[in-house]
Amino acid sequence: SCKVFFAKDPLKIVRAQGQYMFDEKGEKYLDCINNVAHVGHSHPYVIKAATKQMELLNTNSRFLHDNLVQFAQRLTATLPEKLSVCYFVNSGSEANDLALRLARQYHGHQDVITLE
């Protein structure tokens, strides 16, 4: 049930920089699907910020940390008052799981419709 995007001639991507990905032979490909439009792969500012944080503490949102609260306050200050609660998750899968749990709790229904 899990399909490879390029079944006949699969790509083996080994690195990425900016908007490009590179295969094991050094061939360059324009990345149009990996959220690259935001900042690109290996963006120096993102690497610097991530490294700084990981040097301090590499954890997740299961543990309390002032940075989580400060970020939530900064984020909610830009939103309407009704959007005053933040849930921090690790991935799109966790976000989808949480969204389903919240919707089921709110509506009391278990059914889900999804697109293939």
PyMOL commands that place a pseudoatom at each C-alpha (Angstrom):
pseudoatom trace, name=CA, resn=SER, resi=1, chain=A, elem=C, hetatm=0, pos=[0.000, 0.000, 0.000]
pseudoatom trace, name=CA, resn=CYS, resi=2, chain=A, elem=C, hetatm=0, pos=[3.056, 2.268, 0.085]
pseudoatom trace, name=CA, resn=LYS, resi=3, chain=A, elem=C, hetatm=0, pos=[4.078, 3.498, -3.354]
pseudoatom trace, name=CA, resn=VAL, resi=4, chain=A, elem=C, hetatm=0, pos=[7.409, 4.944, -4.448]
pseudoatom trace, name=CA, resn=PHE, resi=5, chain=A, elem=C, hetatm=0, pos=[7.052, 8.177, -6.438]
pseudoatom trace, name=CA, resn=PHE, resi=6, chain=A, elem=C, hetatm=0, pos=[9.431, 6.998, -9.169]
pseudoatom trace, name=CA, resn=ALA, resi=7, chain=A, elem=C, hetatm=0, pos=[8.868, 3.245, -9.448]
pseudoatom trace, name=CA, resn=LYS, resi=8, chain=A, elem=C, hetatm=0, pos=[10.722, 2.730, -12.762]
pseudoatom trace, name=CA, resn=ASP, resi=9, chain=A, elem=C, hetatm=0, pos=[13.771, 4.868, -12.021]
pseudoatom trace, name=CA, resn=PRO, resi=10, chain=A, elem=C, hetatm=0, pos=[13.734, 5.877, -8.335]
pseudoatom trace, name=CA, resn=LEU, resi=11, chain=A, elem=C, hetatm=0, pos=[15.744, 8.869, -7.130]
pseudoatom trace, name=CA, resn=LYS, resi=12, chain=A, elem=C, hetatm=0, pos=[18.214, 8.471, -4.300]
pseudoatom trace, name=CA, resn=ILE, resi=13, chain=A, elem=C, hetatm=0, pos=[18.503, 11.984, -2.892]
pseudoatom trace, name=CA, resn=VAL, resi=14, chain=A, elem=C, hetatm=0, pos=[21.573, 12.445, -0.689]
pseudoatom trace, name=CA, resn=ARG, resi=15, chain=A, elem=C, hetatm=0, pos=[21.653, 16.193, 0.023]
pseudoatom trace, name=CA, resn=ALA, resi=16, chain=A, elem=C, hetatm=0, pos=[19.855, 19.469, -0.606]
pseudoatom trace, name=CA, resn=GLN, resi=17, chain=A, elem=C, hetatm=0, pos=[20.706, 23.166, -0.728]
pseudoatom trace, name=CA, resn=GLY, resi=18, chain=A, elem=C, hetatm=0, pos=[18.297, 26.050, -1.255]
pseudoatom trace, name=CA, resn=GLN, resi=19, chain=A, elem=C, hetatm=0, pos=[15.604, 25.002, -3.711]
pseudoatom trace, name=CA, resn=TYR, resi=20, chain=A, elem=C, hetatm=0, pos=[17.581, 22.066, -5.095]
pseudoatom trace, name=CA, resn=MET, resi=21, chain=A, elem=C, hetatm=0, pos=[18.066, 18.422, -4.161]
pseudoatom trace, name=CA, resn=PHE, resi=22, chain=A, elem=C, hetatm=0, pos=[20.969, 16.309, -5.398]
pseudoatom trace, name=CA, resn=ASP, resi=23, chain=A, elem=C, hetatm=0, pos=[21.086, 12.603, -6.107]
pseudoatom trace, name=CA, resn=GLU, resi=24, chain=A, elem=C, hetatm=0, pos=[23.945, 10.192, -5.462]
pseudoatom trace, name=CA, resn=LYS, resi=25, chain=A, elem=C, hetatm=0, pos=[25.438, 11.013, -8.878]
pseudoatom trace, name=CA, resn=GLY, resi=26, chain=A, elem=C, hetatm=0, pos=[25.436, 14.773, -8.253]
pseudoatom trace, name=CA, resn=GLU, resi=27, chain=A, elem=C, hetatm=0, pos=[22.448, 15.433, -10.553]
pseudoatom trace, name=CA, resn=LYS, resi=28, chain=A, elem=C, hetatm=0, pos=[20.499, 18.552, -9.481]
pseudoatom trace, name=CA, resn=TYR, resi=29, chain=A, elem=C, hetatm=0, pos=[16.671, 18.578, -9.173]
pseudoatom trace, name=CA, resn=LEU, resi=30, chain=A, elem=C, hetatm=0, pos=[14.347, 21.491, -8.443]
pseudoatom trace, name=CA, resn=ASP, resi=31, chain=A, elem=C, hetatm=0, pos=[12.374, 20.611, -5.299]
pseudoatom trace, name=CA, resn=CYS, resi=32, chain=A, elem=C, hetatm=0, pos=[8.717, 21.486, -5.769]
pseudoatom trace, name=CA, resn=ILE, resi=33, chain=A, elem=C, hetatm=0, pos=[7.157, 19.313, -3.036]
pseudoatom trace, name=CA, resn=ASN, resi=34, chain=A, elem=C, hetatm=0, pos=[9.113, 19.454, 0.263]
pseudoatom trace, name=CA, resn=ASN, resi=35, chain=A, elem=C, hetatm=0, pos=[7.860, 22.804, 1.631]
pseudoatom trace, name=CA, resn=VAL, resi=36, chain=A, elem=C, hetatm=0, pos=[11.014, 24.311, 0.152]
pseudoatom trace, name=CA, resn=ALA, resi=37, chain=A, elem=C, hetatm=0, pos=[9.190, 27.536, -0.710]
pseudoatom trace, name=CA, resn=HIS, resi=38, chain=A, elem=C, hetatm=0, pos=[9.439, 28.648, 2.921]
pseudoatom trace, name=CA, resn=VAL, resi=39, chain=A, elem=C, hetatm=0, pos=[13.215, 29.056, 3.326]
pseudoatom trace, name=CA, resn=GLY, resi=40, chain=A, elem=C, hetatm=0, pos=[14.846, 26.344, 1.236]
pseudoatom trace, name=CA, resn=HIS, resi=41, chain=A, elem=C, hetatm=0, pos=[17.004, 23.420, 2.251]
pseudoatom trace, name=CA, resn=SER, resi=42, chain=A, elem=C, hetatm=0, pos=[20.013, 24.001, 4.515]
pseudoatom trace, name=CA, resn=HIS, resi=43, chain=A, elem=C, hetatm=0, pos=[19.187, 27.680, 5.060]
pseudoatom trace, name=CA, resn=PRO, resi=44, chain=A, elem=C, hetatm=0, pos=[22.059, 29.190, 7.112]
pseudoatom trace, name=CA, resn=TYR, resi=45, chain=A, elem=C, hetatm=0, pos=[19.733, 31.175, 9.425]
pseudoatom trace, name=CA, resn=VAL, resi=46, chain=A, elem=C, hetatm=0, pos=[17.630, 28.091, 10.218]
pseudoatom trace, name=CA, resn=ILE, resi=47, chain=A, elem=C, hetatm=0, pos=[20.735, 25.950, 10.787]
pseudoatom trace, name=CA, resn=LYS, resi=48, chain=A, elem=C, hetatm=0, pos=[22.214, 28.601, 13.112]
pseudoatom trace, name=CA, resn=ALA, resi=49, chain=A, elem=C, hetatm=0, pos=[18.971, 28.919, 15.113]
pseudoatom trace, name=CA, resn=ALA, resi=50, chain=A, elem=C, hetatm=0, pos=[18.496, 25.146, 15.346]
pseudoatom trace, name=CA, resn=THR, resi=51, chain=A, elem=C, hetatm=0, pos=[22.117, 24.590, 16.372]
pseudoatom trace, name=CA, resn=LYS, resi=52, chain=A, elem=C, hetatm=0, pos=[21.862, 27.285, 19.056]
pseudoatom trace, name=CA, resn=GLN, resi=53, chain=A, elem=C, hetatm=0, pos=[18.732, 25.642, 20.470]
pseudoatom trace, name=CA, resn=MET, resi=54, chain=A, elem=C, hetatm=0, pos=[20.156, 22.106, 20.320]
pseudoatom trace, name=CA, resn=GLU, resi=55, chain=A, elem=C, hetatm=0, pos=[23.311, 23.249, 22.105]
pseudoatom trace, name=CA, resn=LEU, resi=56, chain=A, elem=C, hetatm=0, pos=[21.083, 24.528, 24.897]
pseudoatom trace, name=CA, resn=LEU, resi=57, chain=A, elem=C, hetatm=0, pos=[18.445, 21.802, 25.027]
pseudoatom trace, name=CA, resn=ASN, resi=58, chain=A, elem=C, hetatm=0, pos=[17.258, 19.205, 22.537]
pseudoatom trace, name=CA, resn=THR, resi=59, chain=A, elem=C, hetatm=0, pos=[13.882, 18.032, 23.768]
pseudoatom trace, name=CA, resn=ASN, resi=60, chain=A, elem=C, hetatm=0, pos=[10.229, 18.077, 22.853]
pseudoatom trace, name=CA, resn=SER, resi=61, chain=A, elem=C, hetatm=0, pos=[7.024, 19.641, 24.138]
pseudoatom trace, name=CA, resn=ARG, resi=62, chain=A, elem=C, hetatm=0, pos=[6.433, 16.910, 26.728]
pseudoatom trace, name=CA, resn=PHE, resi=63, chain=A, elem=C, hetatm=0, pos=[8.591, 18.901, 29.139]
pseudoatom trace, name=CA, resn=LEU, resi=64, chain=A, elem=C, hetatm=0, pos=[8.002, 22.436, 30.350]
pseudoatom trace, name=CA, resn=HIS, resi=65, chain=A, elem=C, hetatm=0, pos=[10.324, 25.141, 29.068]
pseudoatom trace, name=CA, resn=ASP, resi=66, chain=A, elem=C, hetatm=0, pos=[9.969, 28.929, 29.105]
pseudoatom trace, name=CA, resn=ASN, resi=67, chain=A, elem=C, hetatm=0, pos=[10.644, 29.163, 25.360]
pseudoatom trace, name=CA, resn=LEU, resi=68, chain=A, elem=C, hetatm=0, pos=[7.425, 27.236, 24.627]
pseudoatom trace, name=CA, resn=VAL, resi=69, chain=A, elem=C, hetatm=0, pos=[5.379, 29.681, 26.684]
pseudoatom trace, name=CA, resn=GLN, resi=70, chain=A, elem=C, hetatm=0, pos=[7.134, 32.734, 25.231]
pseudoatom trace, name=CA, resn=PHE, resi=71, chain=A, elem=C, hetatm=0, pos=[6.613, 31.512, 21.684]
pseudoatom trace, name=CA, resn=ALA, resi=72, chain=A, elem=C, hetatm=0, pos=[2.937, 30.738, 22.353]
pseudoatom trace, name=CA, resn=GLN, resi=73, chain=A, elem=C, hetatm=0, pos=[2.449, 34.242, 23.763]
pseudoatom trace, name=CA, resn=ARG, resi=74, chain=A, elem=C, hetatm=0, pos=[4.155, 35.860, 20.755]
pseudoatom trace, name=CA, resn=LEU, resi=75, chain=A, elem=C, hetatm=0, pos=[2.130, 33.737, 18.345]
pseudoatom trace, name=CA, resn=THR, resi=76, chain=A, elem=C, hetatm=0, pos=[-1.274, 34.251, 19.974]
pseudoatom trace, name=CA, resn=ALA, resi=77, chain=A, elem=C, hetatm=0, pos=[-0.640, 38.010, 20.185]
pseudoatom trace, name=CA, resn=THR, resi=78, chain=A, elem=C, hetatm=0, pos=[-0.907, 38.047, 16.373]
pseudoatom trace, name=CA, resn=LEU, resi=79, chain=A, elem=C, hetatm=0, pos=[-4.208, 36.116, 16.285]
pseudoatom trace, name=CA, resn=PRO, resi=80, chain=A, elem=C, hetatm=0, pos=[-7.848, 36.849, 17.152]
pseudoatom trace, name=CA, resn=GLU, resi=81, chain=A, elem=C, hetatm=0, pos=[-8.715, 36.300, 20.828]
pseudoatom trace, name=CA, resn=LYS, resi=82, chain=A, elem=C, hetatm=0, pos=[-10.673, 33.112, 20.053]
pseudoatom trace, name=CA, resn=LEU, resi=83, chain=A, elem=C, hetatm=0, pos=[-7.399, 31.546, 18.853]
pseudoatom trace, name=CA, resn=SER, resi=84, chain=A, elem=C, hetatm=0, pos=[-5.632, 31.782, 22.197]
pseudoatom trace, name=CA, resn=VAL, resi=85, chain=A, elem=C, hetatm=0, pos=[-4.525, 28.174, 22.748]
pseudoatom trace, name=CA, resn=CYS, resi=86, chain=A, elem=C, hetatm=0, pos=[-1.434, 26.572, 21.206]
pseudoatom trace, name=CA, resn=TYR, resi=87, chain=A, elem=C, hetatm=0, pos=[-0.699, 22.896, 20.789]
pseudoatom trace, name=CA, resn=PHE, resi=88, chain=A, elem=C, hetatm=0, pos=[2.884, 22.163, 19.845]
pseudoatom trace, name=CA, resn=VAL, resi=89, chain=A, elem=C, hetatm=0, pos=[3.463, 18.928, 17.967]
pseudoatom trace, name=CA, resn=ASN, resi=90, chain=A, elem=C, hetatm=0, pos=[6.441, 17.274, 16.327]
pseudoatom trace, name=CA, resn=SER, resi=91, chain=A, elem=C, hetatm=0, pos=[5.095, 16.428, 12.887]
pseudoatom trace, name=CA, resn=GLY, resi=92, chain=A, elem=C, hetatm=0, pos=[2.215, 16.615, 10.457]
pseudoatom trace, name=CA, resn=SER, resi=93, chain=A, elem=C, hetatm=0, pos=[1.126, 13.167, 11.606]
pseudoatom trace, name=CA, resn=GLU, resi=94, chain=A, elem=C, hetatm=0, pos=[0.916, 14.342, 15.213]
pseudoatom trace, name=CA, resn=ALA, resi=95, chain=A, elem=C, hetatm=0, pos=[-0.952, 17.472, 14.105]
pseudoatom trace, name=CA, resn=ASN, resi=96, chain=A, elem=C, hetatm=0, pos=[-3.490, 15.399, 12.159]
pseudoatom trace, name=CA, resn=ASP, resi=97, chain=A, elem=C, hetatm=0, pos=[-3.922, 12.998, 15.069]
pseudoatom trace, name=CA, resn=LEU, resi=98, chain=A, elem=C, hetatm=0, pos=[-4.501, 15.880, 17.485]
pseudoatom trace, name=CA, resn=ALA, resi=99, chain=A, elem=C, hetatm=0, pos=[-6.944, 17.586, 15.106]
pseudoatom trace, name=CA, resn=LEU, resi=100, chain=A, elem=C, hetatm=0, pos=[-8.976, 14.371, 14.839]
pseudoatom trace, name=CA, resn=ARG, resi=101, chain=A, elem=C, hetatm=0, pos=[-8.988, 13.898, 18.622]
pseudoatom trace, name=CA, resn=LEU, resi=102, chain=A, elem=C, hetatm=0, pos=[-10.117, 17.494, 19.203]
pseudoatom trace, name=CA, resn=ALA, resi=103, chain=A, elem=C, hetatm=0, pos=[-12.838, 17.271, 16.541]
pseudoatom trace, name=CA, resn=ARG, resi=104, chain=A, elem=C, hetatm=0, pos=[-14.106, 13.974, 17.940]
pseudoatom trace, name=CA, resn=GLN, resi=105, chain=A, elem=C, hetatm=0, pos=[-14.146, 15.371, 21.474]
pseudoatom trace, name=CA, resn=TYR, resi=106, chain=A, elem=C, hetatm=0, pos=[-15.951, 18.531, 20.381]
pseudoatom trace, name=CA, resn=HIS, resi=107, chain=A, elem=C, hetatm=0, pos=[-18.553, 16.929, 18.114]
pseudoatom trace, name=CA, resn=GLY, resi=108, chain=A, elem=C, hetatm=0, pos=[-18.858, 13.505, 19.744]
pseudoatom trace, name=CA, resn=HIS, resi=109, chain=A, elem=C, hetatm=0, pos=[-18.635, 11.785, 16.351]
pseudoatom trace, name=CA, resn=GLN, resi=110, chain=A, elem=C, hetatm=0, pos=[-16.074, 9.172, 15.311]
pseudoatom trace, name=CA, resn=ASP, resi=111, chain=A, elem=C, hetatm=0, pos=[-16.565, 9.280, 11.530]
pseudoatom trace, name=CA, resn=VAL, resi=112, chain=A, elem=C, hetatm=0, pos=[-13.929, 10.794, 9.247]
pseudoatom trace, name=CA, resn=ILE, resi=113, chain=A, elem=C, hetatm=0, pos=[-14.028, 11.601, 5.526]
pseudoatom trace, name=CA, resn=THR, resi=114, chain=A, elem=C, hetatm=0, pos=[-10.715, 11.727, 3.695]
pseudoatom trace, name=CA, resn=LEU, resi=115, chain=A, elem=C, hetatm=0, pos=[-9.554, 12.151, 0.118]
pseudoatom trace, name=CA, resn=GLU, resi=116, chain=A, elem=C, hetatm=0, pos=[-7.414, 9.513, -1.544]
for i in range(1, 116): cmd.bond("trace and resi %d" % i, "trace and resi %d" % (i + 1))
show_as sticks, trace
zoom trace
